[in-house]
Amino acid sequence: MTNRAAKFLEQWVSQHMTPLSYDEDDTEAKGSARMCLADAERKGISQTELKDTAGGALEAFMAREIRKAVDEEARRLAEKGP
């Protein structure tokens, strides 16, 4: 894992991860992984470098990030109340 790839992945997720519901069949995660990889390659970050940074499986990483984002939004709305 490189610092450059870690920074890129963190920024990419914060800019692009706005799921509205859980991704039961990982369709959104797969699409996000493809878009992220294409953006990374344009920045000179290799597929291997990005996958290593994501823990080995970019789609699984994106699926976790989607679940985390949905959970955080649900908590925010619950705290806000009716």
Phi, psi and omega in degrees: 000133176253154178299322180298315180292320179297316179295316179301311183297317178299314180294319182298313180299315182294331181273334189244349187268096178225057182290148179259342180205167178298147183260077188302322183254012178064019178300313180295320180297318179295316178295318179297318179299317179297314180295317180297315180298317179298317179295319179297316181296325176294334179267003178085018178260123185286161177300317180297315179299316181292315180295321176299318179295325181277002179092014175109331182224106184296321179297318178295321177299314180296320178299318177296318180295322177296312179300318180297316180295319179294316179299317179297319179293320178297318177297317180300315181292324179294321178290327180293324179078180183290000000 
